[in-house]
Amino acid sequence: MLDDDSDIHPLFAGAPSTTEFKKLRKRIVRHTREAIEQYGMVERGAKWLVCLSGGKDSYTLLAVLHELQWRGLLPVELLACNLDQGQPGFPATVLPEFLERMGVPHRIEYQDTYSVVMDKIPQGRTFCALCSRLRRGNLYRIAREEGCSAVVLGHHRDDILETFFMNLFHGGRLATMPPKLVNEEGDLFLYRPLAHVAEADCEKFATAMNYPIIPCDLCGSQDGLQRQQVKQILDQWEKNAPGRRQVMFRALMNARPSHLLDPKLFDFMGLSLSKGEIDPDSPEIPQLR
């Protein structure tokens, strides 16, 4: 079905005809469908606000969602949205021209959150937390104005894994970015359909499609970010043992509360001995001497 070039969305026009690219494209589509189905993201007739930053991940998200919609596999309305945050030198015409050329319904919103972040954050501190909150608040507002039921972000497998380790190393908790959640107001879903897609695949896909990538010069220009440190650690682990990232990601989908230490998740106080009933997954209890 994906090999039929006679019927293709404009976002895939000019795609390489190599076997390698076709496998990459199929893999990204398959992993995205898996996440959408596994986490129950589809409500027939819903409208999604697809957030487009101009980076490789959001271009991949936009393309694969329109591919699924084009094939009749995603029965929702898609509205692409770019939030121009007023960063100096931001090429404001790139995304509107690209979306017009691709025939993608879209909304471009200008909000100068850059000045707010630069005013509030002391020199030398990271901008990410405040920048993210301001961006998220504006996207929720836009979603409501456009009648959308969900805000859709381009976070991929590696973003989720890195966030887990940031929480582990710096936050003292086991948590990450879930593929699906409800906002604090309870009126919007937040989806991450690329949850199972590797960052390397997004990079290869966007590069092969020659999409007009726009770098983030606000946070990307800062050195020593915690996320960059975690990424370097994961890169080294992956180099030493290829496939390690995917194994760790699978672990996030295979949690066993009874084998952790949080009494809010498992009733340790209520545990009792029952003769002849032993949990085969429990470690053997050594005899006292």
Residue pairs with C-beta under 8 A, 6 or more apart in sequence:
1 71
2 22
2 25
2 26
2 29
2 67
3 22
5 17
8 15
8 70
9 63
9 66
9 67
9 70
10 101
10 102
10 103
11 62
11 63
11 66
11 67
11 102
11 104
11 209
12 25
12 63
12 67
12 209
14 209
14 210
15 21
15 25
15 208
15 209
16 208
21 208
24 201
24 204
24 205
24 208
25 205
27 201
28 60
28 64
28 197
28 201
28 202
28 205
29 64
29 67
29 68
31 194
31 196
31 197
32 64
32 65
32 68
32 193
32 194
32 196
32 197
33 68
33 73
34 196
35 41
35 179
35 192
35 193
35 194
35 195
35 196
35 197
36 42
36 68
36 74
36 191
36 193
38 179
39 179
39 180
39 191
39 195
40 180
41 150
41 179
41 180
41 189
41 191
41 193
42 74
42 75
42 76
43 76
43 149
44 75
44 76
45 75
45 76
45 77
46 76
46 77
46 148
46 149
46 150
47 76
47 77
47 78
47 79
47 146
47 147
47 148
47 149
47 150
48 65
48 76
48 77
48 78
48 79
48 148
48 149
48 150
48 151
48 152
48 191
49 79
49 81
49 139
49 142
49 143
49 146
49 148
49 150
49 151
49 152
50 61
50 62
50 65
50 78
50 79
50 80
50 81
50 152
51 58
51 81
51 82
51 83
51 139
51 151
51 152
51 153
51 154
52 58
52 59
52 61
52 62
52 80
52 81
52 82
52 95
52 99
52 106
53 82
53 154
53 214
53 216
54 82
54 94
54 95
54 212
54 213
54 214
55 154
55 213
55 214
55 215
55 216
56 202
56 203
56 205
56 206
56 207
56 211
56 213
57 154
57 155
57 156
57 159
57 194
57 199
57 202
57 206
58 154
59 206
59 209
59 211
59 213
60 154
60 156
60 194
60 197
60 201
60 202
60 205
60 206
61 152
61 153
61 154
61 193
61 194
62 80
62 104
63 205
63 209
64 193
64 194
65 74
65 78
65 152
65 193
66 78
66 104
68 74
69 75
69 76
69 78
78 104
78 105
79 105
79 106
79 107
79 146
79 148
80 99
80 104
80 105
80 106
80 107
81 106
81 107
81 108
81 109
81 139
81 142
81 146
82 95
82 96
82 106
82 107
82 108
82 109
83 109
83 111
83 135
83 138
83 139
83 142
84 90
84 92
84 108
84 109
84 110
84 111
85 111
85 112
85 113
85 114
85 131
85 134
85 135
85 218
86 110
86 111
86 112
86 113
86 114
86 115
87 114
87 216
87 217
87 218
88 114
89 217
90 214
91 214
92 110
94 212
94 214
95 106
95 108
95 212
95 214
96 106
96 108
98 211
98 212
99 106
107 142
107 146
109 138
109 142
111 134
111 138
113 131
113 134
113 135
113 138
114 218
116 130
116 134
117 127
117 130
117 131
117 134
117 218
118 127
120 130
121 127
121 130
126 219
126 222
126 225
126 226
127 218
127 219
127 222
128 219
128 225
128 227
131 218
131 219
136 151
139 151
140 151
140 183
140 185
140 188
142 148
143 149
143 150
143 151
143 188
144 187
144 188
148 188
149 188
149 189
150 188
150 189
150 190
150 191
151 183
151 188
151 189
151 190
151 191
152 190
152 191
152 192
152 193
153 190
153 191
153 192
154 192
154 194
154 202
155 177
155 192
155 194
155 195
156 194
156 195
156 197
156 198
156 199
156 202
157 194
157 195
157 196
157 197
157 198
157 199
157 245
157 246
157 249
158 198
158 199
158 231
158 234
158 245
159 177
159 199
160 176
160 177
160 179
160 192
160 195
160 249
160 252
161 176
161 234
161 245
161 248
161 249
161 252
162 227
162 230
162 231
162 234
163 175
163 176
163 177
164 174
164 175
164 176
164 252
165 230
165 233
165 234
166 226
166 227
166 230
167 173
167 174
167 175
167 176
168 174
169 226
169 230
170 226
174 260
174 262
176 252
177 192
178 192
179 191
179 192
179 193
179 195
180 189
180 190
180 191
180 192
181 189
181 190
182 188
182 189
182 190
183 189
183 190
194 202
198 245
198 246
206 213
219 225
234 244
234 245
237 244
237 245
238 244
238 245
256 281
257 265
257 266
258 266
258 279
259 281
259 282
260 266
263 269
